[in-house]
């Protein structure tokens, strides 16, 4: 069995900005992992990246533009900019073609990358994804942007409670001890909304329905929905899977938007099975 390799942060000047990334190296097939809004690439190192390295893959995680120490670009940017960043990093590292895995906003980037640059992808895996917005999703997004723009900072305890409610499964919160542990984790490691994170939030403004476009995705694809996702409800992920020809779809039970943290063993099982078949659909 391949032992996990240590990686140190590095930077790359690509697409007119600086990206901070970590590369485990090795001779295995490369897996590039893209995080969601406001989250650094190191979140993958809690569960998914170690499992992939143990399985023999070369894993690259990075901080999207908007997340320091990558360029924050507070003036704003688009989803196309983020797609171009990922493509440029793959080319910068000389990966040839890579498996790409994304969650939430990172999944949206993955979908658009698969559509725009299929020549760079071995496969595409999207967790907790979406191809269109809904009135409720749009309202939450507008509310988050308004809080920052108006200089409103929620009390830490209340912010943690809202974050837990929106992103965790009721099954994780039903047990008092589990709920307390999650609230403590969120409280003591808060997601700070910096100007760069606010710029990431702006990517969601005025989003169009992209489902019809995704019918043009030709690379092997896995879409994973989280059954108890309140932030991006599971049916939105299912719509993406239905739009992509021959996409594999799976639902992870007892998992909210942070399903890759709540149910890491199941998520890893799905990911390793899919990649182990070369990204082939079932």
BAKOL-954252 format. One line per field, with one value per atom (N, C-alpha, C, CB): z negated, y negated, x; atom name. Coordinates in steps of 0.05 Angstrom, whole numbers, plus 5000, padded with zeros to 4 digits. Atoms other than C-alpha are relative to their C-alpha. Last residue first. Glycine has a CB too. Layout:
N
up <- c(Z  ...)
north <- c(Y  ...)
east <- c(X  ...)
name <- c(CA  ...)
END
This chain:
282
up <- c(5006  5280  5023  4974  5013  5309  4996  5016  4984  5323  4985  5009  4995  5286  5016  5013  4979  5295  5006  5024  4974  5257  5023  4999  4996  5196  5026  4977  4988  5203  5006  4981  4974  5193  5013  4996  4981  5137  5028  4990  4993  5102  5020  4975  4984  5104  5009  4984  4974  5081  5018  4997  4986  5024  5028  4984  4990  5004  5016  4977  4978  5000  5012  4990  4977  4958  5024  4993  4990  4911  5024  4978  4983  4906  5011  4984  4991  4882  5017  5015  5016  4842  5005  5003  5027  4872  4982  4989  4998  4945  4973  5021  5000  4928  5002  5022  5007  4911  4999  4972  4980  4949  4994  5000  4991  4907  5020  4976  4993  4899  5009  5021  5026  4867  5004  4980  5020  4935  4974  4993  5026  4991  4979  4995  5023  5058  4975  4998  5026  5121  4979  4991  5022  5194  4975  5008  5023  5252  4978  4991  5027  5313  4980  4991  5012  5380  4973  5019  4988  5414  4986  5030  4988  5366  5011  4978  4977  5356  5014  4993  4979  5309  5026  4992  4991  5265  5024  4978  4985  5262  5011  4981  4974  5244  5016  4995  4983  5189  5028  4987  4991  5158  5020  4977  4981  5155  5011  4986  4973  5125  5020  4999  4984  5067  5028  4985  5003  5040  5020  5002  4972  5044  5000  5018  4985  4975  5030  4994  5000  4941  5016  4972  4993  4959  5000  5027  5018  4923  5005  4971  5004  4978  4983  4986  5029  5001  4992  4983  5015  5077  4970  5011  5026  5113  4986  4982  5015  5187  4974  5017  5024  5222  4986  4981  5022  5293  4978  5011  5020  5350  4975  4992  5017  5399  4980  4986  4989  5453  4983  5027  5014  5425  5009  4969  4983  5479  4986  5010  4983  5441  5019  5016  5011  5390  5016  4971  4991  5433  4992  4990  4972  5422  5011  5017  4997  5347  5029  4988  4983  5345  5007  4987  4999  5317  5020  5007  4981  5308  4997  5029  4987  5248  5019  4980  4973  5234  5015  5015  4993  5172  5030  4995  4999  5155  5009  4972  4977  5173  5003  4996  4977  5124  5025  5006  5003  5065  5025  4975  4993  5090  4998  4981  4971  5088  5010  5010  4990  5016  5031  4990  5002  5002  5010  4971  4979  5030  4999  4996  4974  4989  5023  5007  4992  4928  5026  5003  4974  4899  5005  5001  5000  4843  5028  4991  4972  4840  5002  5020  4984  4766  5028  4986  4973  4737  5019  5010  5004  4662  5026  4981  5015  4671  4999  4971  4983  4726  4986  5008  4977  4687  5017  5016  5010  4623  5023  4978  5005  4659  4990  4979  4974  4688  4995  5017  4988  4619  5026  5005  5015  4587  5012  4971  4993  4641  4986  4992  4973  4632  5008  5019  5001  4557  5027  4989  5013  4563  5000  4972  5025  4613  4988  5006  5018  4664  4973  5013  5021  4697  4980  5013  5014  4740  4976  5019  5014  4760  4984  5020  5026  4776  4984  5005  5001  4830  4973  5008  5011  4830  5000  4971  4988  4874  4990  4998  4971  4863  5013  5010  4990  4790  5030  4991  5005  4772  5012  4970  4983  4806  4996  4994  4973  4772  5019  5009  4999  4704  5028  4980  5000  4715  5002  4974  4974  4735  5002  5005  4981  4673  5028  5001  5008  4626  5020  4972  4993  4662  4994  4986  5024  4658  5007  4976  5018  4730  4975  5014  5009  4763  4979  4988  5022  4803  4994  5007  5023  4845  4976  4993  5020  4894  4974  4994  4989  4953  4980  5025  4997  4912  5009  5020  5027  4888  5002  4987  5012  4958  4972  4998  4988  4991  4986  5030  5009  4943  5011  5009  5029  4954  4990  4984  5001  5030  4971  5012  4989  5026  4998  5028  5020  4980  5009  4995  5023  5027  4978  4988  4993  5088  4977  5024  4999  5055  5007  5022  5028  5036  5000  4987  5015  5106  4971  4998  5007  5139  4985  4982  5027  5175  4995  4996  5000  5234  4971  5016  4973  5251  5004  5020  4989  5180  5028  4981  4978  5140  5009  5023  5009  5073  5021  4973  5025  5097  4994  4977  5011  5170  4975  5021  5022  5198  4987  4980  5016  5267  4978  5018  5009  5306  4983  4983  4999  5344  4991  4982  5020  5356  5007  4995  5025  5392  4980  4988  4994  5463  4975  5021  5005  5436  5006  5018  4995  5431  4995  4983  4985  5435  5009  4984  4975  5416  5017  4993  4984  5364  5027  4986  4989  5338  5018  4977  4979  5330  5013  4990  4978  5291  5024  4992  4988  5247  5025  4980  4985  5232  5016  4982  4978  5210  5019  4990  4981  5167  5025  4987  4987  5135  5020  4980  4979  5120  5016  4988  5001  5083  5022  4972  5016  5082  5000  4971  5012  5135  4983  5021  5020  5160  4987  4978  5014  5223  4982  5020  5012  5251  4984  4981  5029  5290  4994  4984  5006  5362  4971  5019  4977  5380  4996  5005  5008  5310  5025  4982  4980  5332  4995  5001  5014  5267  5020  4979  5014  5304  4988  4978  4979  5350  4988  5021  4989  5292  5021  5012  5020  5258  5010  4973  4999  5322  4980  4995  4976  5327  5001  5025  5003  5255  5024  4994  5020  5263  4997  4973  4987  5328  4981  5012  4981  5293  5013  5021  5017  5237  5016  4979  5010  5287  4984  4983  4978  5323  4991  5024  5000  5256  5022  5003  4990  5254  4997  5029  4978  5218  5007  4992  4989  5169  5023  5008  4980  5149  5013  5021  5012  5087  5019  4977  4978  5129  4990  5022  5009  5069  5021  4975  4995  5102  4992  5029  4971  5069  5003  5012  4987  4997  5031  4992  5005  4987  4990  4980  5026  5013  4998  4998  5020  5068  4972  5006  5002  5123  4982  5029  4978  5105  4998  5001  5010  5054  5024  4980  4997  5081  4988  5029  5011  5074  5002  4970  4999  5118  4988  5029  5007  5104  5000  4973  5005  5138  4996  5024  4983  5132  4992  4999  4979  5102  5019  5016  4977  5060  5024  5009  5008  4998  5023  4975  5000  5033  4993  4981  4972  5049  5001  5014  4989  4977  5029  4998  5010  4951  5012  4970  4989  4999  4988  4994  4973  4981  5010  5019  4994  4905  5028  4996  5023  4869  5006  4990  5013  4926  4975  4992  4988  4969  4985  5029  5011  4922  5011  5007  5020  4942  4987  4978  4990  5005  4979  5021  4989  4969  5009  4980  5013  4960  5013  5000  5025  4974  4986  4981  5007  5029  4972  5002  4996  5046  4990  4986  5022  5054  5007  4976  5001  5117  4978  5028  5018  5118  4996  4973  5008  5174  4986  5025  5008  5178  4990  4978  5016  5215  4995  5014  4985  5236  4983  5010  4996  5195  5017  4974  4972  5205  5006  5006  4995  5141  5029  4982  4983  5121  5004  4989  5013  5061  5017  4991  4981  5092  4986  5026  5012  5050  5019  4971  4997  5080  4985  5030  5020  5073  5002  4971  5014  5136  4981  5021  5015  5160  4986  4980  5030  5213  4988  4990  5009  5288  4970  5012  4992  5312  4988  4991  4978  5274  5005  4995  4986  5228  5025  5006  4971  5185  5011  5012  4985  5110  5030  4990  4979  5065  5013  5020  4983  5000  5020  4984  5011  4976  5018  4995  4979  4988  4986  5018  5009  4946  5023  4978  4998  4977  4990  5029  4994  4955  5000  4980  5024  4956  5008  4983  4998  5018  4974  5024  5000  5000  5000  4975)
north <- c(4973  4964  5011  5001  4999  4904  5029  4985  4989  4906  5001  5029  5020  4858  5011  4976  5019  4905  4978  5015  4990  4960  4981  5004  4975  4943  5014  5018  5005  4871  5027  4983  5013  4890  4996  4973  4981  4940  4988  5008  4980  4892  5021  5013  5013  4835  5020  4978  5006  4877  4989  4979  4975  4908  4994  5016  4988  4841  5025  5005  5017  4810  5011  4971  4995  4869  4983  4994  4973  4865  5007  5021  4998  4790  5028  4991  4972  4787  5005  5007  4985  4722  5030  4990  4999  4689  5017  4971  4988  4705  5000  4984  4971  4692  5014  5010  4992  4619  5031  4989  5013  4600  5007  4970  5026  4650  4989  4981  5019  4724  4974  5012  5012  4779  4980  5022  5004  4815  4988  5026  4992  4806  4993  4986  5017  4805  5011  5000  4986  4833  4979  5013  5016  4815  5017  4988  4983  4840  4982  5017  5006  4795  5021  4972  4976  4829  4994  5010  4973  4763  5021  4999  4991  4704  5028  4999  5016  4673  5011  4971  4994  4726  4986  4992  4973  4721  5007  5020  5000  4646  5027  4990  5013  4653  4999  4971  4980  4703  4988  5011  4983  4651  5021  5014  5016  4601  5016  4975  4999  4654  4984  4991  4977  4661  5001  5026  4975  4592  5022  4994  4994  4541  5027  5001  5023  4508  5003  4999  5023  4555  4977  4991  5025  4620  4977  5001  5020  4678  4972  5009  4997  4731  4978  5026  4994  4709  4998  4980  5017  4714  5008  5000  4990  4745  4979  5007  5021  4736  5012  4988  4990  4780  4976  5016  5018  4763  5015  4978  4984  4795  4983  5024  4985  4739  5017  4981  4974  4720  5016  4997  4989  4658  5029  4999  4998  4629  5011  4973  4977  4644  5004  4997  4977  4596  5026  5004  5000  4538  5025  4975  4992  4557  5000  4980  4971  4556  5009  5007  4989  4487  5030  4998  4971  4447  5012  5006  4990  4377  5030  4994  4975  4346  5009  5021  4999  4273  5025  4977  5020  4269  5003  4971  4988  4334  4980  5010  4981  4310  5010  5023  5014  4252  5017  4976  5000  4299  4986  4985  4973  4310  5001  5022  4998  4235  5027  4994  5015  4234  5001  4971  4982  4289  4986  5009  4979  4244  5019  5015  5011  4184  5020  4976  5020  4229  4987  5012  5012  4267  4977  4991  5029  4308  4990  4990  5008  4380  4969  5013  5014  4395  4995  4975  5002  4448  4986  5028  5005  4443  5000  5021  5025  4434  4994  5003  5023  4487  4974  5001  5000  4540  4975  5025  5009  4523  4998  5019  5029  4527  4989  4995  5015  4594  4970  5010  4998  4621  4985  5030  5018  4595  5000  5008  5028  4627  4981  4994  5005  4694  4971  5019  5001  4691  4994  5026  5025  4672  4998  4998  4992  4727  4975  5022  4989  4702  5008  5024  5020  4656  5011  4975  5008  4707  4983  4986  4977  4740  4994  5023  4998  4672  5024  5002  4983  4670  4999  5028  4973  4613  5014  4998  4983  4552  5028  4986  5000  4505  5021  4973  4994  4520  5003  4979  4972  4522  5009  5006  4984  4456  5029  4994  5002  4424  5017  4970  4986  4449  5000  4988  4971  4427  5016  5007  4994  4357  5030  4984  4999  4354  5007  4973  4978  4371  5004  4997  4975  4325  5024  5003  4989  4265  5028  5001  4985  4243  5009  5024  4976  4189  5014  4993  4986  4136  5026  5006  5000  4090  5014  4973  5019  4074  5000  5006  5026  4106  4979  4999  5011  4167  4971  5017  5002  4180  4988  5028  5025  4163  4997  5001  5023  4216  4974  4998  4998  4270  4976  5026  5008  4248  5000  5019  5029  4250  4990  4991  5013  4320  4970  5009  4996  4343  4986  5029  5018  4312  5002  5006  5027  4345  4981  4991  5000  4414  4971  5019  4999  4401  4999  5025  5025  4376  5000  4996  4999  4435  4974  5025  5009  4435  5004  4970  5024  4476  4992  5006  5011  4530  4976  5020  5012  4553  4990  4977  5019  4592  4989  5013  5022  4626  4978  4989  4995  4667  4976  5006  5024  4666  5008  4987  4992  4716  4975  5018  5022  4705  5011  4979  4997  4754  4976  5026  4972  4760  5006  5015  4983  4686  5029  4990  5000  4637  5020  4972  4990  4648  5003  4983  4971  4638  5013  5013  4988  4564  5030  4987  5018  4522  5013  4975  5009  4573  4984  4982  4976  4611  4992  5019  4992  4544  5024  5007  5019  4519  5007  4972  4996  4581  4982  4994  4974  4577  5005  5023  5005  4503  5025  4991  5017  4520  4994  4974  4982  4575  4986  5015  4985  4526  5020  5014  5017  4481  5014  4974  5026  4540  4982  4986  5000  4595  4972  5009  5026  4610  5003  4979  4996  4670  4973  5020  5025  4668  5005  4977  4997  4731  4974  5025  4995  4706  5007  4977  4998  4702  5009  5019  4987  4678  5000  5029  4975  4664  5015  4993  4980  4614  5027  5005  4977  4576  5022  5010  5009  4510  5024  4979  5003  4544  4993  4980  4973  4569  4999  5011  4985  4501  5028  5001  5010  4465  5014  4970  4990  4508  4992  4989  4972  4493  5012  5015  4996  4419  5029  4988  5005  4418  5004  4971  4978  4450  4997  5002  4977  4399  5025  5005  5005  4342  5023  4974  4995  4372  4995  4983  4971  4374  5007  5015  4983  4299  5029  4993  4982  4247  5018  5018  4982  4190  5017  4985  5015  4129  5017  4988  5011  4168  4983  4982  5012  4210  4987  5021  5004  4251  4988  4983  5027  4278  4997  4992  5005  4344  4971  5020  5018  4337  4999  5008  5004  4323  5026  4977  4989  4348  4996  5030  5009  4306  5009  5009  5029  4345  4990  4986  5015  4418  4970  5004  5021  4447  4985  4981  5028  4511  4981  4993  5018  4586  4972  5007  5029  4633  4985  4990  5018  4708  4971  5007  5026  4760  4979  4993  5024  4825  4977  4991  5003  4890  4977  5024  4984  4913  4997  4994  4972  4886  5019  5007  4995  4819  5029  4980  4998  4821  5005  4973  4975  4837  5004  5001  4977  4782  5026  5001  4999  4731  5023  4973  4989  4749  5002  4982  4973  4744  5010  5000  4987  4683  5029  4984  4984  4663  5014  4983  4973  4640  5018  4998  4985  4581  5028  4985  4981  4559  5016  4986  4973  4529  5020  4999  4995  4468  5029  4994  4979  4455  5004  5027  5008  4391  5020  4993  5029  4419  4997  4988  5017  4492  4972  5011  5005  4532  4980  4989  5028  4559  4996  4991  5003  4623  4971  5014  5028  4643  4995  4981  5008  4718  4971  5019  5024  4740  4995  4976  5018  4813  4975  5014  4993  4843  4980  5004  4992  4830  5007  5023  4971  4791  5005  5011  4988  4718  5030  4997  4977  4698  5013  5020  4977  4630  5023  4991  4978  4571  5024  5007  4972  4506  5019  5007  4984  4430  5029  4989  4979  4395  5015  5020  4980  4329  5020  4986  5001  4289  5020  5005  5027  4272  4996  4984  5014  4340  4971  5015  4990  4375  4981  5029  5024  4355  5010  4980  5000  4417  4974  5025  5020  4421  5002  4971  5013  4477  4980  5021  5020  4507  4988  4978  5027  4568  4981  4994  5021  4640  4974  5001  5027  4702  4980  4993  5017  4768  4972  5000  5028  4817  4985  4988  5016  4889  4971  5002  5025  4931  4983  4983  5024  5000  4975  5000)
east <- c(5008  4569  4983  4984  5026  4605  4991  4979  5021  4679  4974  5007  5021  4723  4978  5012  4991  4782  4981  5006  5010  4746  5008  4969  4988  4788  4991  4994  4974  4766  5015  5017  5002  4694  5027  4985  5012  4707  4998  4972  4979  4754  4990  5011  4979  4703  5021  5014  5011  4644  5022  4977  5007  4683  4990  4979  4975  4713  4995  5019  4991  4643  5026  5004  5017  4619  5009  4971  4994  4679  4983  4994  4977  4674  5005  5024  5000  4602  5025  4974  5018  4599  5002  4972  4989  4661  4983  5001  4973  4646  5014  5016  5001  4573  5027  4983  4973  4585  5003  5008  4982  4522  5030  4996  5008  4483  5020  4997  4979  4493  4988  5019  4991  4451  5023  5008  5020  4447  5012  4986  4989  4496  4980  5028  5009  4461  5013  4969  5003  4495  4991  5027  5011  4494  4997  4972  5007  4537  4989  5024  4989  4535  4991  4993  4987  4518  5014  5021  5004  4501  5017  5008  4975  4503  4997  5023  4993  4434  5025  5004  5019  4406  5008  4972  4995  4468  4982  4997  4975  4459  5007  5023  5005  4386  5026  4989  5012  4405  4994  4973  4979  4451  4989  5014  4984  4394  5023  5010  5012  4348  5016  4971  4991  4397  4988  4992  5015  4383  5007  4971  5006  4439  4985  5027  4987  4444  4995  5030  5018  4394  5011  4995  4988  4431  4979  5015  5011  4398  5012  5005  5029  4406  4988  4994  5002  4475  4971  5018  5017  4482  4999  4972  5008  4541  4983  5024  5013  4553  4990  4976  5014  4604  4988  5019  5009  4625  4986  4982  5014  4664  4994  5018  4981  4681  4985  5020  4994  4630  5019  5012  4977  4596  5004  4996  4976  4551  5024  5006  5004  4487  5023  4974  4985  4516  4994  4992  4972  4493  5015  5014  5000  4420  5028  4982  5005  4431  5001  4973  4980  4464  4995  5027  5005  4406  5019  4970  5018  4436  4996  5009  4993  4469  4977  5006  5010  4453  5006  5010  5020  4497  4992  5011  5026  4533  4978  4993  5001  4603  4971  5020  5011  4591  4998  5017  5029  4601  4987  4991  5010  4672  4969  5012  4998  4684  4991  5028  5023  4658  5000  5001  5023  4709  4975  4997  4997  4764  4976  5026  5008  4740  5002  5018  4981  4744  4991  5029  5007  4686  5019  4970  4999  4717  4994  5028  4994  4694  4999  4980  5021  4698  5010  4992  4987  4745  4980  5008  4972  4729  5016  5012  4995  4654  5030  4989  5007  4648  5006  4970  4982  4686  4994  4997  4974  4648  5020  5011  5002  4581  5027  4978  5001  4600  4999  4977  4974  4620  5002  5007  4982  4557  5028  5001  5006  4514  5019  4971  4990  4550  4994  4986  4971  4540  5011  5011  4990  4467  5030  4989  4986  4450  5013  5021  5021  4399  5012  4987  5007  4451  4980  4989  4976  4487  4994  5019  4990  4421  5026  5006  5014  4393  5009  4970  5024  4447  4986  5006  4998  4496  4973  5010  4979  4505  5002  5025  5001  4446  5017  5009  5027  4433  4999  4980  5005  4507  4973  5000  4982  4521  4994  5029  5011  4460  5017  5000  5025  4482  4988  4980  4994  4554  4974  5015  4989  4531  5006  5026  5022  4487  5010  4985  5017  4544  4977  4989  4988  4593  4982  5026  4986  4546  5011  4981  5017  4529  5016  4988  4986  4572  4983  5028  5014  4535  5015  4970  4982  4580  4987  5008  5010  4524  5016  4971  5000  4561  4990  4982  4973  4578  5000  5016  4988  4507  5028  5002  5010  4480  5012  4969  4986  4524  4992  4995  4973  4498  5016  5013  4999  4426  5029  4984  5004  4433  5003  4973  4976  4460  4999  5004  4979  4404  5026  5005  5005  4353  5021  4972  4993  4384  4996  4984  4971  4381  5009  5010  4990  4308  5031  4991  5006  4287  5012  4971  5028  4324  4994  4992  5007  4391  4970  5008  5017  4412  4995  4973  4997  4463  4982  4993  5025  4476  5006  4991  4999  4527  4973  5014  5018  4534  4999  5010  5014  4594  4982  5020  5013  4617  4984  4982  5017  4667  4990  5016  5010  4697  4982  4985  5028  4740  4993  4997  5004  4806  4971  5020  5013  4803  5000  4972  4984  4849  4990  5001  4973  4823  5018  5013  5000  4752  5027  4979  4974  4768  5000  5021  4983  4704  5027  5006  5013  4651  5020  4975  5005  4692  4987  4981  4974  4717  4997  5019  4994  4645  5027  5000  5019  4626  5008  4972  4994  4688  4983  4998  4976  4677  5007  5023  5008  4606  5024  4987  5013  4634  4991  4976  4979  4682  4989  5017  4989  4623  5022  5010  5015  4592  5010  5004  5024  4645  4988  5006  5008  4697  4976  4996  5021  4738  4993  5009  5006  4780  4976  4995  5026  4814  4996  4998  5004  4873  4971  5010  5029  4899  4998  4985  5013  4969  4970  5010  5014  4994  4989  4977  4994  5047  4986  5029  4988  5041  5007  4982  4975  5029  5015  4994  4980  4978  5027  4992  4995  4936  5022  4974  4984  4944  5007  4985  4972  4922  5018  5001  4988  4859  5030  4985  4996  4842  5014  4974  4979  4852  5007  4991  4974  4812  5023  5000  4995  4753  5027  4977  4993  4758  5006  4979  4973  4759  5009  5000  4982  4698  5029  4993  4996  4661  5020  4974  5022  4670  5007  4993  4992  4713  4976  5025  5020  4709  5010  4976  5015  4749  4978  5018  5024  4770  4983  5007  5016  4818  4974  4994  5027  4841  4982  4999  5010  4904  4971  5005  5004  4922  4990  4979  4981  4947  4999  5028  4972  4890  5012  5005  4992  4823  5030  4993  5018  4790  5008  4972  4997  4824  4978  4998  5012  4815  5007  4970  5018  4863  4990  5015  4991  4894  4979  5005  5021  4894  5010  4994  4994  4935  4975  5006  5021  4934  5009  4988  4986  4977  4978  5019  5004  4938  5019  4971  4980  4964  4997  5000  5007  4905  5018  4971  4996  4938  4993  4983  4971  4942  5006  5015  4992  4867  5030  4994  5010  4849  5010  4970  4985  4894  4991  4998  4973  4862  5017  5014  4999  4790  5029  4984  5011  4789  5007  4971  5012  4817  4993  4976  4980  4864  4989  5024  4999  4805  5019  5009  5023  4796  5000  4974  4991  4867  4976  5015  4996  4839  5008  5021  4974  4813  5003  5022  4985  4738  5028  4985  4989  4700  5019  4979  4999  4657  5012  4973  5023  4672  5005  4976  5018  4736  4978  5016  5008  4769  4979  4988  5023  4810  4993  5004  5001  4858  4973  5003  5027  4871  5001  4988  5005  4933  4970  5012  5017  4943  4994  4974  5027  4999  4985  4986  5004  5073  4971  5018  5004  5084  4993  4978  4980  5075  4994  5027  4987  5034  5021  4979  4997  5021  5014  5014  4984  4998  4998  4990  5009  4972  5019  5000  4986  4973  4990  4996  5015  4950  5018  4987  4984  4978  4982  5019  5002  4942  5019  4971  4999  4946  4998  4979  5024  4922  4999  4975  5016  4977  4977  4990  5011  5033  4987  5023  4997  5042  4988  4987  5016  5053  5006  5005  4984  5076  4981  5012  5013  5049  5020  4987  4996  5087  4986  5030  4999  5067  5002  4976  5003  5078  5002  5022  4976  5066  4995  5010  5005  5013  5026  4981  5002  5040  4995  5025  4985  5025  4996  4992  5017  5000  5018  4981)
name <- c(N  CA  C  CB  N  CA  C  CB  N  CA  C  CB  N  CA  C  CB  N  CA  C  CB  N  CA  C  CB  N  CA  C  CB  N  CA  C  CB  N  CA  C  CB  N  CA  C  CB  N  CA  C  CB  N  CA  C  CB  N  CA  C  CB  N  CA  C  CB  N  CA  C  CB  N  CA  C  CB  N  CA  C  CB  N  CA  C  CB  N  CA  C  CB  N  CA  C  CB  N  CA  C  CB  N  CA  C  CB  N  CA  C  CB  N  CA  C  CB  N  CA  C  CB  N  CA  C  CB  N  CA  C  CB  N  CA  C  CB  N  CA  C  CB  N  CA  C  CB  N  CA  C  CB  N  CA  C  CB  N  CA  C  CB  N  CA  C  CB  N  CA  C  CB  N  CA  C  CB  N  CA  C  CB  N  CA  C  CB  N  CA  C  CB  N  CA  C  CB  N  CA  C  CB  N  CA  C  CB  N  CA  C  CB  N  CA  C  CB  N  CA  C  CB  N  CA  C  CB  N  CA  C  CB  N  CA  C  CB  N  CA  C  CB  N  CA  C  CB  N  CA  C  CB  N  CA  C  CB  N  CA  C  CB  N  CA  C  CB  N  CA  C  CB  N  CA  C  CB  N  CA  C  CB  N  CA  C  CB  N  CA  C  CB  N  CA  C  CB  N  CA  C  CB  N  CA  C  CB  N  CA  C  CB  N  CA  C  CB  N  CA  C  CB  N  CA  C  CB  N  CA  C  CB  N  CA  C  CB  N  CA  C  CB  N  CA  C  CB  N  CA  C  CB  N  CA  C  CB  N  CA  C  CB  N  CA  C  CB  N  CA  C  CB  N  CA  C  CB  N  CA  C  CB  N  CA  C  CB  N  CA  C  CB  N  CA  C  CB  N  CA  C  CB  N  CA  C  CB  N  CA  C  CB  N  CA  C  CB  N  CA  C  CB  N  CA  C  CB  N  CA  C  CB  N  CA  C  CB  N  CA  C  CB  N  CA  C  CB  N  CA  C  CB  N  CA  C  CB  N  CA  C  CB  N  CA  C  CB  N  CA  C  CB  N  CA  C  CB  N  CA  C  CB  N  CA  C  CB  N  CA  C  CB  N  CA  C  CB  N  CA  C  CB  N  CA  C  CB  N  CA  C  CB  N  CA  C  CB  N  CA  C  CB  N  CA  C  CB  N  CA  C  CB  N  CA  C  CB  N  CA  C  CB  N  CA  C  CB  N  CA  C  CB  N  CA  C  CB  N  CA  C  CB  N  CA  C  CB  N  CA  C  CB  N  CA  C  CB  N  CA  C  CB  N  CA  C  CB  N  CA  C  CB  N  CA  C  CB  N  CA  C  CB  N  CA  C  CB  N  CA  C  CB  N  CA  C  CB  N  CA  C  CB  N  CA  C  CB  N  CA  C  CB  N  CA  C  CB  N  CA  C  CB  N  CA  C  CB  N  CA  C  CB  N  CA  C  CB  N  CA  C  CB  N  CA  C  CB  N  CA  C  CB  N  CA  C  CB  N  CA  C  CB  N  CA  C  CB  N  CA  C  CB  N  CA  C  CB  N  CA  C  CB  N  CA  C  CB  N  CA  C  CB  N  CA  C  CB  N  CA  C  CB  N  CA  C  CB  N  CA  C  CB  N  CA  C  CB  N  CA  C  CB  N  CA  C  CB  N  CA  C  CB  N  CA  C  CB  N  CA  C  CB  N  CA  C  CB  N  CA  C  CB  N  CA  C  CB  N  CA  C  CB  N  CA  C  CB  N  CA  C  CB  N  CA  C  CB  N  CA  C  CB  N  CA  C  CB  N  CA  C  CB  N  CA  C  CB  N  CA  C  CB  N  CA  C  CB  N  CA  C  CB  N  CA  C  CB  N  CA  C  CB  N  CA  C  CB  N  CA  C  CB  N  CA  C  CB  N  CA  C  CB  N  CA  C  CB  N  CA  C  CB  N  CA  C  CB  N  CA  C  CB  N  CA  C  CB  N  CA  C  CB  N  CA  C  CB  N  CA  C  CB  N  CA  C  CB  N  CA  C  CB  N  CA  C  CB  N  CA  C  CB  N  CA  C  CB  N  CA  C  CB  N  CA  C  CB  N  CA  C  CB  N  CA  C  CB  N  CA  C  CB  N  CA  C  CB  N  CA  C  CB  N  CA  C  CB  N  CA  C  CB  N  CA  C  CB  N  CA  C  CB  N  CA  C  CB  N  CA  C  CB  N  CA  C  CB  N  CA  C  CB  N  CA  C  CB  N  CA  C  CB  N  CA  C  CB  N  CA  C  CB  N  CA  C  CB  N  CA  C  CB  N  CA  C  CB  N  CA  C  CB  N  CA  C  CB  N  CA  C  CB  N  CA  C  CB  N  CA  C  CB  N  CA  C  CB  N  CA  C  CB  N  CA  C  CB  N  CA  C  CB  N  CA  C  CB  N  CA  C  CB  N  CA  C  CB  N  CA  C  CB  N  CA  C  CB  N  CA  C  CB  N  CA  C  CB  N  CA  C  CB  N  CA  C  CB  N  CA  C  CB  N  CA  C  CB  N  CA  C  CB  N  CA  C  CB  N  CA  C  CB  N  CA  C  CB  N  CA  C  CB  N  CA  C  CB  N  CA  C  CB  N  CA  C  CB  N  CA  C  CB  N  CA  C  CB  N  CA  C  CB  N  CA  C  CB  N  CA  C  CB  N  CA  C  CB  N  CA  C  CB  N  CA  C  CB  N  CA  C  CB  N  CA  C  CB  N  CA  C  CB  N  CA  C  CB  N  CA  C  CB  N  CA  C  CB  N  CA  C  CB  N  CA  C  CB  N  CA  C  CB  N  CA  C  CB  N  CA  C  CB  N  CA  C  CB  N  CA  C  CB  N  CA  C  CB  N  CA  C  CB  N  CA  C  CB  N  CA  C  CB  N  CA  C  CB  N  CA  C  CB  N  CA  C  CB  N  CA  C  CB  N  CA  C  CB  N  CA  C  CB  N  CA  C  CB  N  CA  C  CB  N  CA  C  CB  N  CA  C  CB  N  CA  C  CB  N  CA  C  CB  N  CA  C  CB  N  CA  C  CB  N  CA  C  CB  N  CA  C  CB  N  CA  C  CB  N  CA  C  CB  N  CA  C  CB  N  CA  C  CB  N  CA  C  CB)
END
